[in-house]
Amino acid sequence: MFDLGGKTAVITGSSRGIGRAIAEAMAFFGARVVISSRHLDACDKVAASIRDAGGEAAAFACHVGDKAQLQALVEECRQRFGAIDILVNNVGVNPTLGPLHDLADEAFDRVLASNVRSALWLTDLVLPEMAARRDGAVIFLSSIAGFRASPGLGAYGAAKAALMQLARSLAAEWGKHNIRVNTIAPGLIKTDFARALWEDAALAARRIAETPLGRLGEPDDVAGTAVLLASRAGAYITGQTIVIDGGVTVTG
C-alpha cells in the first residue's frame, strides 16, 4: 500500500527540514527522489546521505521563483529518471513579520510569489505528463496559519490558505486524469525555518501547553503523511488538507 518503487518524486526545498524528511521517507519506501533547493552543495549532501542508506537520489539546484529554472529542473529530472510521478511543493518563505498594516508591497508580492505562484508554475509543468499516464500525485505544504489568525504572519497565512484552495481547484480540474492533489498543513515543527518560534522558551512552552499531544512537531511527523498521499494507500484522497499539529487547532 505504501510502496513507491518505480516512482520518481521531486521535492522542492528538500535540503533540510520537512522537505528533507519527506525525501528520506519516500526514498525509504522505494521512490527515486530529486533533492532541490537554491544551493547545490546542500542538496548534494542530502542526496549522498540517501544513497548511502541504500536509496536512489539526485540533486538539482533551483530557485523556484525563476520559471526558467523550474523548467530546467523538470527537464533534468526527465533526462535522469524519466517521468515525474510525485511532486511535493514544499518551498515556503516568510520575509516579513508584523501587522498587515505595515506590510510593504514588495514583501507581500514576494510572499505570494514564492509560496503560491511558484508552486502553480511547477505543478503546471508536470500535470500534462501525469495526465498522459493517467497517474500522478501533487502535494502542497501549507500551514495551520492558513486556518487561523497568527499575529505578525498575516501575509504568510494568506499565502498558505491560497495553497489549500489551489489544491482543491486543481483536484477538481485534473481528477478525471487520475491525478490527486492534496495539501498538508503542519503546526509548529522544529525546523530551521521556524527556529525563531520554537527557540523562544516562553512561546514554545505556551504552544506545548495548548497542544493535546504535549510536544512540538518534528519533521518526521509530517513525512509519513506525504508518503500516504503519494502512494496507493492514498489513491482515493484528493482535494484535501490534512492537518498535522498535535491537535492544537481543535483546542486553541
Beta strands, then each sheet from edge to edge (+ up, - down):
strand 1: 8-12
strand 2: 32-37
strand 3: 56-61
strand 4: 86-89
strand 5: 136-141
strand 6: 179-186
strand 7: 241-244
sheet 1: 3+ 2+ 1+ 4+ 5+ 6+ 7+
end
